[in-house]
Amino acid sequence: MTDTASRRRGRPRRTESVDTRDRILAVAREEFSERGYEKTSVRGIAKAAGVDSALVHHYFGTKEQVFESAIEVAFAPALDAPAALADGPAAEVGERLTRFIFGVWENPTTRTPLLAIVRSAVNNEAAAAVFRRLIASQLLRRIAAQLDLPDAELRAELAAAQLVGCAMLRYVIKVEPLVSADIEQVIARVAPVVQGHLTGP
């Protein structure tokens, strides 16, 4: 009996499964980026990926789970932020974190998927819930764990609020003069505030 015959009918090889899953995920990121959460459907993702919608459900589950898988990959560069805190003196942690986060936003390659994530989270509660879980479990808690202070989680959230708020105004809403300001000037203004949240009294 051949290898093809020995496999269940319609079941892809292991390597084919990985390739198909990756293709679906790549298409999902594009669909969410271009259409937003509301206008993206599992059927649309499947059609663009050239597969049946049942296969999308098989690999990822619901539309919300597809979105979570897609943004986790897109958000991955920002998840390295906690490492920026550990690499240097505590007195400069605010600048390191601020510079790292704005560096991710300033890079067009990483900015585009981030914009899609933020826009979807702002416009849809299901997308916002996924975004909150990702931020809380993979970013804020890891930052808080590096702060030897009793209110570490609140400090991490306040620092994140400062950075996310500035990013929203500069890259999403595009409010002047912030959007046209030199990034070094922005970092110089924001970093001391972030420092205060993380290590201040």
LINJO-V590463 format. One record per pair of residues at least 12 apart in sequence whose C-alpha atoms are under 6 Angstrom apart, sorted by the first residue. I is the first residue (numbers start at 1). J is the second residue. D is the distance in whole Angstrom. If there is no record, write none. Layout:
[[I,J,D] [I,J,D]]
This chain:
[[24,49,6] [25,70,6] [28,45,6] [29,70,5] [33,116,5] [36,120,5] [37,120,5] [42,63,6] [68,130,6] [74,113,6] [79,139,6] [82,143,5] [84,96,6] [84,97,6] [94,191,5] [94,194,5] [94,195,4] [95,191,5] [98,191,6] [140,156,6] [144,156,6] [155,197,5] [155,198,5] [159,194,5] [159,197,6]]
